[in-house]
Amino acid sequence: MTVNKHDPIARYRAKHAVGDPWRIEPKPDRAFNQAVVIPAIAERGNLPAVLESLARQSASECARTLAIVVVNQREDHDEEITRNNAETLDYLRENAKAFPFALGTIDAASPGLRLPIKQGVGLARRIGMDAALAHLDLDGAIPPLILSLDADAPVSPRYLEAVRAAFGNERRMAAVLGYDHPKDGPEGDAIIEYEAFLKSHVEGLRFAGSPYAFHTIGSTTVCTAEAYALADGMPQRQAGEDFYFLQKLAKVVPVKTIDEVLVYPAARTSWRVPFGTGARITTRLEPGAGPVMAYAPSSYRVLRDWLRAMLDTPNADAATLMHHAAAIDPALPAFLDQTAFPATWTRWRQTPLPPEKAAARIHTWFDAIKTLKLLHHLRDHGHEMIKAREWRLGE
């Protein structure tokens, strides 16, 4: 098959897309303007409410939407998960025509179709998103969208309408949506603290001038089909796939924040991933657990000053910048040595770029994961974390 090297979607599908043995059933018989991809593992109790919330979208949005539920499990999951997934598959097959949008199911839970051991939600999302590419109207006037949702995250009646309005005719863009976890029940206080942590981190990154100043919640992520392909698809990770996916997107397209609350993720304990909302809530509710903590505001000031140093003095040599780093914070040079910054900067100076491209190169290298590692390094060297509920950036 000849692939047009100038068509990122065709190139991605030819080289990277996940295919066999997973297929959508029933096979869609037309193309759609948007696909909502929902991984589900043992979610028979929660999934119907999410699909019903999608059904409350406007008639025009429903008519151009394909929802894909990827029912998944690994070979090492227990009998209770197997039973629940079988019931979920039965429910989806029985209700395949019951909704005003097209509903497709991908079985990644039955014998012979299960995910490999050590795989999880990242692969499940990728299976659904890669499958969606084959059923989107890639040649239409409206840029096709891929929306990432979760099986425990109902959406606002304006979910699809607001997303479409924000994207307009942009073909290379991504976004994160406003969210609100339910605050009732025994998890209420824990989720309030966790949301305070999430918001403090985004505010701190925005203050520092980081291009990664957005929350990373899988059920709030949207991108165009072209952006998805340019980012080489969803990372196949057991957890943190949303963080790494958004990092990849931010390196190739703008990531916009749509502030309107459009998604209502569950505030529940969960065994599904080793970290993230469910794991944080589980830990917070353990007997004797302390409050949810946030990174010190002072650590974001260090980040701000360091980003400015790199951006404002692109012609300085590595030694000069390392000296500047020491003046910003005594702990910073050790971190930069660990990341091989001096050698990287010296190499860059051999191939100077115009200011805009130089800034992009800096932010691509000093990405979201390096930023997080710096915050951890500073946490361990004098910038102690504080209670998330008490976090204030100040001056």
C-alpha positions as CSV (number, residue, x, y, z in Angstrom):
1,M,0.0,0.0,0.0
2,T,1.3,3.4,-1.0
3,V,1.0,6.0,1.8
4,N,0.9,9.7,1.2
5,K,3.8,11.0,3.4
6,H,2.1,14.3,3.6
7,D,-1.1,12.8,5.2
8,P,-0.4,12.2,8.9
9,I,-3.5,10.2,9.4
10,A,-2.8,7.8,6.6
11,R,0.9,7.5,7.7
12,Y,-0.1,6.8,11.3
13,R,-2.7,4.2,10.3
14,A,-0.2,2.4,8.1
15,K,2.7,2.4,10.6
16,H,1.3,2.6,14.1
17,A,-2.4,1.8,14.4
18,V,-3.5,-1.1,16.5
19,G,-5.8,-3.6,14.6
20,D,-6.3,-7.3,14.9
21,P,-7.8,-9.0,16.8
22,W,-10.0,-6.1,17.9
23,R,-13.0,-5.0,15.8
24,I,-16.1,-2.7,16.3
25,E,-19.4,-4.5,16.4
26,P,-21.7,-3.8,14.7
27,K,-19.4,-2.4,12.0
28,P,-20.4,1.2,11.3
29,D,-22.0,1.7,7.9
30,R,-21.1,5.4,7.5
31,A,-18.5,8.0,8.4
32,F,-18.9,10.3,11.4
33,N,-17.7,13.7,12.4
34,Q,-16.6,12.7,15.9
35,A,-16.0,9.6,18.0
36,V,-16.3,9.3,21.8
37,V,-14.0,6.5,23.0
38,I,-14.9,4.9,26.4
39,P,-12.7,2.1,28.0
40,A,-14.7,0.0,30.4
41,I,-13.5,-2.6,32.8
42,A,-16.1,-4.0,35.3
43,E,-18.3,-1.0,34.6
44,R,-21.8,-2.6,34.2
45,G,-23.1,-0.5,37.0
46,N,-21.8,2.9,35.7
47,L,-21.7,2.7,31.9
48,P,-25.5,3.1,31.3
49,A,-25.6,6.5,33.0
50,V,-22.7,7.7,30.8
51,L,-24.4,6.6,27.6
52,E,-27.6,8.1,28.7
53,S,-25.8,11.4,29.3
54,L,-24.5,11.2,25.8
55,A,-28.0,10.6,24.5
56,R,-29.0,14.0,26.0
57,Q,-26.9,15.9,23.5
58,S,-28.5,17.8,20.8
59,A,-30.1,15.7,18.0
60,S,-27.6,17.2,15.4
61,E,-24.6,16.3,17.5
62,C,-25.9,12.8,18.2
63,A,-26.5,12.2,14.5
64,R,-22.8,12.7,13.7
65,T,-21.3,10.9,16.7
66,L,-20.0,7.4,17.0
67,A,-19.5,6.1,20.6
68,I,-17.0,3.3,21.0
69,V,-16.9,1.3,24.2
70,V,-13.8,-0.9,24.7
71,V,-14.7,-3.6,27.2
72,N,-11.3,-4.8,28.4
73,Q,-9.4,-6.9,30.8
74,R,-6.1,-8.8,31.1
75,E,-5.6,-12.5,31.4
76,D,-4.7,-12.2,35.0
77,H,-8.0,-10.5,36.1
78,D,-10.3,-12.4,38.4
79,E,-13.6,-14.1,37.9
80,E,-15.6,-11.1,39.2
81,I,-14.2,-8.8,36.5
82,T,-14.8,-11.5,33.9
83,R,-18.4,-11.8,35.0
84,N,-19.0,-8.1,35.1
85,N,-17.4,-7.6,31.7
86,A,-19.6,-10.4,30.2
87,E,-22.7,-8.6,31.5
88,T,-21.4,-5.3,30.1
89,L,-21.0,-6.9,26.7
90,D,-24.5,-8.4,26.8
91,Y,-25.9,-5.0,27.7
92,L,-24.1,-3.2,24.9
93,R,-25.2,-5.8,22.3
94,E,-28.8,-5.7,23.5
95,N,-28.8,-1.9,23.3
96,A,-26.7,-1.3,20.1
97,K,-29.6,0.5,18.5
98,A,-31.2,2.1,21.6
99,F,-29.4,5.4,21.5
100,P,-29.6,8.5,19.1
101,F,-25.9,8.2,18.4
102,A,-24.2,5.2,16.8
103,L,-22.9,2.8,19.4
104,G,-20.1,0.4,18.7
105,T,-18.5,-2.2,21.0
106,I,-15.0,-3.5,21.0
107,D,-14.6,-6.8,22.9
108,A,-11.2,-6.9,24.5
109,A,-12.4,-9.0,27.4
110,S,-13.4,-12.4,26.0
111,P,-10.9,-15.2,25.8
112,G,-8.5,-14.7,22.9
113,L,-9.2,-11.0,22.8
114,R,-7.9,-9.9,26.2
115,L,-5.1,-7.4,26.8
116,P,-1.6,-8.7,27.4
117,I,-0.5,-8.8,31.1
118,K,1.1,-5.5,32.1
119,Q,-1.2,-3.6,29.7
120,G,-4.3,-1.6,30.7
121,V,-6.3,1.5,30.1
122,G,-3.7,3.1,27.7
123,L,-3.9,0.2,25.3
124,A,-7.7,0.1,25.7
125,R,-8.0,3.8,24.8
126,R,-5.6,3.3,21.9
127,I,-7.6,0.3,20.5
128,G,-10.8,2.5,20.5
129,M,-9.1,5.6,19.1
130,D,-7.3,3.8,16.4
131,A,-10.5,2.0,15.4
132,A,-12.3,5.4,15.3
133,L,-9.9,6.7,12.6
134,A,-11.3,4.2,10.2
135,H,-14.8,5.5,10.7
136,L,-14.3,9.3,10.7
137,D,-15.1,11.6,7.8
138,L,-11.5,12.7,7.1
139,D,-12.4,14.5,3.9
140,G,-15.3,16.6,5.2
141,A,-15.5,20.3,5.8
142,I,-15.7,19.7,9.6
143,P,-12.5,18.5,11.2
144,P,-13.2,15.1,12.9
145,L,-12.7,14.9,16.6
146,I,-11.7,12.1,19.0
147,L,-13.1,12.5,22.5
148,S,-11.7,10.5,25.4
149,L,-14.2,9.6,28.1
150,D,-14.5,7.2,31.0
151,A,-17.2,4.7,31.8
152,D,-17.8,6.4,35.2
153,A,-17.9,10.0,33.9
154,P,-21.3,11.4,32.7
155,V,-21.3,14.5,30.7
156,S,-23.2,17.8,30.4
157,P,-26.0,18.1,27.9
158,R,-23.7,20.7,26.2
159,Y,-20.7,18.4,26.0
160,L,-20.5,17.8,22.3
161,E,-21.9,21.2,21.3
162,A,-19.4,23.2,23.5
163,V,-16.5,21.1,22.3
164,R,-17.4,21.5,18.6
165,A,-17.8,25.3,19.1
166,A,-14.4,25.6,20.7
167,F,-12.6,23.6,18.0
168,G,-14.3,25.4,15.0
169,N,-12.4,24.6,11.8
170,E,-9.1,23.9,13.5
171,R,-7.6,20.7,12.2
172,R,-4.6,20.5,14.5
173,M,-5.7,21.2,18.0
174,A,-6.3,19.5,21.3
175,A,-8.2,20.6,24.5
176,V,-8.9,19.7,28.0
177,L,-12.4,20.2,29.3
178,G,-13.8,21.7,32.6
179,Y,-14.7,19.0,35.1
180,D,-16.4,18.6,38.5
181,H,-16.2,15.5,40.7
182,P,-19.3,14.8,42.8
183,K,-18.6,16.0,46.4
184,D,-21.2,14.0,48.3
185,G,-20.6,10.6,50.0
186,P,-17.6,9.5,52.1
187,E,-15.2,10.6,49.4
188,G,-16.4,14.2,49.4
189,D,-13.6,15.7,51.5
190,A,-10.9,13.7,49.8
191,I,-12.0,14.8,46.3
192,I,-12.2,18.4,47.4
193,E,-8.6,18.2,48.5
194,Y,-7.5,16.3,45.4
195,E,-9.2,18.9,43.1
196,A,-7.4,21.6,45.1
197,F,-4.1,19.8,44.3
198,L,-4.9,19.5,40.6
199,K,-5.9,23.2,40.3
200,S,-2.9,24.4,42.3
201,H,-0.6,22.6,39.9
202,V,-2.2,24.0,36.8
203,E,-2.1,27.5,38.3
204,G,1.5,27.1,39.3
205,L,2.5,25.9,35.8
206,R,0.5,28.8,34.2
207,F,2.3,31.3,36.5
208,A,5.7,29.8,35.5
209,G,4.9,30.2,31.8
210,S,4.9,26.5,31.0
211,P,3.1,25.3,27.9
212,Y,2.0,22.3,29.9
213,A,-0.3,24.2,32.1
214,F,-3.4,22.0,31.8
215,H,-4.9,19.2,33.9
216,T,-4.4,15.7,32.7
217,I,-7.6,13.8,33.3
218,G,-8.3,11.1,30.7
219,S,-12.1,11.7,30.6
220,T,-11.6,15.4,29.7
221,T,-9.2,15.1,26.7
222,V,-10.2,15.9,23.1
223,C,-8.2,16.2,20.0
224,T,-8.7,16.4,16.2
225,A,-8.0,13.2,14.3
226,E,-5.0,14.9,12.7
227,A,-3.5,16.0,16.0
228,Y,-4.0,12.4,17.3
229,A,-1.9,11.1,14.3
230,L,0.7,13.8,14.6
231,A,1.2,12.7,18.3
232,D,1.6,9.1,17.2
233,G,-1.5,8.0,19.1
234,M,-2.3,7.1,22.7
235,P,0.5,5.7,24.8
236,Q,0.0,2.1,25.8
237,R,0.5,2.5,29.5
238,Q,-1.2,0.9,32.5
239,A,-1.7,4.3,34.0
240,G,-0.7,7.9,33.4
241,E,-1.6,7.5,29.7
242,D,-3.5,10.8,29.8
243,F,-0.5,12.7,31.1
244,Y,1.8,11.3,28.5
245,F,-0.7,11.7,25.7
246,L,-1.3,15.3,26.5
247,Q,2.5,15.9,26.7
248,K,2.8,14.4,23.2
249,L,0.0,16.5,21.9
250,A,1.4,19.7,23.4
251,K,4.6,19.1,21.5
252,V,2.9,19.1,18.1
253,V,-0.4,21.2,18.4
254,P,-1.9,23.8,20.7
255,V,-3.7,22.4,23.8
256,K,-6.6,24.7,24.7
257,T,-8.5,24.7,28.0
258,I,-12.3,24.8,27.7
259,D,-13.3,26.1,31.1
260,E,-17.0,25.2,31.0
261,V,-17.7,22.2,33.2
262,L,-18.6,19.5,30.7
263,V,-17.5,16.2,32.4
264,Y,-18.4,14.8,35.9
265,P,-15.8,12.1,36.7
266,A,-16.7,9.8,39.6
267,A,-15.0,10.4,42.9
268,R,-14.4,6.9,43.9
269,T,-11.8,4.6,45.2
270,S,-10.5,2.3,42.5
271,W,-8.1,-0.6,41.9
272,R,-8.0,0.0,38.1
273,V,-4.8,2.0,37.9
274,P,-1.8,2.3,40.4
275,F,-2.1,6.1,40.5
276,G,-4.5,8.9,39.5
277,T,-7.8,10.0,41.0
278,G,-9.0,6.6,42.2
279,A,-5.7,5.6,43.7
280,R,-5.4,9.1,45.4
281,I,-8.8,8.8,46.9
282,T,-8.1,5.3,48.1
283,T,-4.9,6.4,49.9
284,R,-6.6,9.5,51.4
285,L,-9.4,7.4,53.0
286,E,-7.0,4.9,54.6
287,P,-7.0,5.1,58.5
288,G,-4.4,7.7,59.7
289,A,-3.8,9.1,56.2
290,G,-2.8,12.8,56.1
291,P,-4.3,15.5,53.9
292,V,-3.6,15.8,50.2
293,M,-0.5,17.8,49.7
294,A,0.5,20.3,46.9
295,Y,3.9,21.4,45.6
296,A,5.3,24.5,47.3
297,P,4.4,27.8,45.6
298,S,8.1,28.6,45.7
299,S,9.0,25.7,43.5
300,Y,6.9,27.2,40.7
301,R,8.9,30.4,41.1
302,V,12.1,28.5,40.5
303,L,10.5,26.9,37.4
304,R,9.4,30.3,36.1
305,D,12.9,31.8,36.6
306,W,14.6,28.8,35.0
307,L,12.3,28.8,31.9
308,R,12.9,32.6,31.5
309,A,16.7,32.0,31.8
310,M,16.7,29.6,28.9
311,L,14.2,31.6,26.8
312,D,15.8,35.0,27.3
313,T,19.4,34.0,26.8
314,P,19.5,31.5,24.0
315,N,23.0,32.5,23.0
316,A,24.6,32.1,26.4
317,D,26.9,29.1,26.9
318,A,26.0,26.2,29.2
319,A,28.4,27.3,31.9
320,T,26.8,30.7,32.1
321,L,23.3,29.2,32.4
322,M,24.4,26.7,35.0
323,H,25.8,29.7,37.0
324,H,22.5,31.4,36.6
325,A,20.7,28.3,37.7
326,A,22.7,28.2,41.0
327,A,21.6,31.8,41.6
328,I,18.0,30.9,41.1
329,D,18.1,28.0,43.5
330,P,21.1,26.1,45.0
331,A,19.4,22.7,44.2
332,L,18.8,23.5,40.5
333,P,22.3,22.8,39.1
334,A,22.3,19.2,40.4
335,F,19.0,18.5,38.7
336,L,20.2,20.0,35.4
337,D,23.3,17.8,35.6
338,Q,21.0,14.7,36.1
339,T,19.1,15.6,32.9
340,A,22.3,16.2,30.8
341,F,21.4,19.8,30.3
342,P,24.9,21.1,29.8
343,A,25.6,18.7,26.9
344,T,22.2,19.2,25.4
345,W,22.5,23.0,25.5
346,T,26.0,22.9,24.0
347,R,24.8,20.8,21.2
348,W,21.9,23.2,20.5
349,R,24.3,26.1,20.3
350,Q,25.9,24.4,17.3
351,T,22.6,24.6,15.4
352,P,21.0,28.0,16.3
353,L,17.4,28.6,15.5
354,P,15.1,31.6,15.1
355,P,13.6,32.7,18.5
356,E,10.2,31.0,18.0
357,K,11.8,27.7,17.0
358,A,14.4,27.9,19.7
359,A,11.6,28.3,22.3
360,A,9.8,25.3,20.8
361,R,12.9,23.2,21.1
362,I,13.4,24.3,24.7
363,H,9.8,23.4,25.7
364,T,9.9,20.1,23.8
365,W,13.0,19.1,25.8
366,F,12.0,20.6,29.1
367,D,8.6,18.9,28.9
368,A,5.9,18.0,31.3
369,I,7.7,15.0,32.8
370,K,10.9,17.0,33.3
371,T,8.9,19.7,34.9
372,L,7.3,17.2,37.3
373,K,10.7,15.7,38.1
374,L,12.0,19.2,38.8
375,L,9.2,19.8,41.2
376,H,9.9,16.5,43.0
377,H,13.6,17.4,43.2
378,L,12.8,20.8,44.7
379,R,10.4,19.1,47.1
380,D,13.3,17.0,48.3
381,H,15.6,20.0,48.6
382,G,14.0,22.7,50.7
383,H,10.6,23.3,49.0
384,E,8.4,21.3,51.2
385,M,4.9,20.5,50.1
386,I,1.9,22.2,51.8
387,K,-1.7,21.2,52.4
388,A,-3.5,21.5,49.0
389,R,-6.4,23.3,50.7
390,E,-4.0,26.0,51.9
391,W,-2.1,26.5,48.7
392,R,-1.8,30.1,47.6
393,L,0.7,31.4,45.0
394,G,1.1,34.8,46.5
395,E,3.6,37.2,45.0
